[in-house]
Amino acid sequence: MNIRKYELETYELLRIRLVLKNNRTSSKVIYPELSYTITGICFAVHKELGRFAREKQYCDLLETKFQDAHILSQRELSIGNSGNIIDFLIDSKIILEAKAKRTLLSEDYRQIQNYLQATNLRLGLLVNFHAEHIMPKRIVRIEQGAPDTKIASRV
């Protein structure tokens, strides 16, 4: 069996399992199928490269795997005139920010929240590939004027 075909089948099985498992809460999850597929690809990239590669290497492999899975993605997309660059915009719905550092800091969460505000997108995924076991973080855009805005900015 072709390795890429096997990986695509694995992504599909992961997506189906997660959708079935979360069927009761899927109405609350933003873009469940797409985000679960992206998460599966992130796990595959981490498994292939390990935890000591550079951010560019992770992004290169992510880009290849998105193409193999027929997922529309734009890499290093500039946001307006701010000079900010998104690692990946996936299917014009989800921002994926890849990191390769010891730990994620509050500034990393604020960064992706700022990207979500600037693009008016609803969901971002933050993944630190240097962790021993990756744990993709789902970041939901905070609506302007929401009562918990101050709390979320301290994350």
HUMOWO-V608906 format. One line per field, one symbol per residue. ss: DSSP state (A for helix, B for strand, O for the rest). psi: psi as a letter, one per 40 degrees, with the letter a starting at -180 (. if undefined). burial: # if it has 9 or more other ideal C-beta (glycine too) atoms within 8 Angstrom, else .. A space follows every 10 residues. Layout:
ss->???
psi->???
burial->???
This chain:
ss->OOAAAAAAAA AAAAAAAAAA AOOOOOOOOO OAAAAAAAAA AAAAAAAAAO OOOOAAAAAA AAAAAAAAOO OOBBBBBBBO OOOBBBBBBB OOOBBBBBBO OOOOOAAAAA AAAAAAAAAO OOBBBBBBOO OOOOOOBBBB OOOOOOOOAA AAAOO
psi->hhdddddddd dddddddddd dfddedddhh fddddddddd ddddddddea eeiidddddd ddddddddef hhihifhhha eeeihhdhhh ffdhhhhhig idiiiddddd ddddddddef idhihhhhee idhighhhhh hhhheidedd ddee.
burial->.....###.# #..##..##. .#...#..#. ##.####### ######..#. ..#.#.###. ###.#####. #.#...#.#. ...#.##### ..######## ...#...### #########. #.######## ...#.##### ##......#. .#...
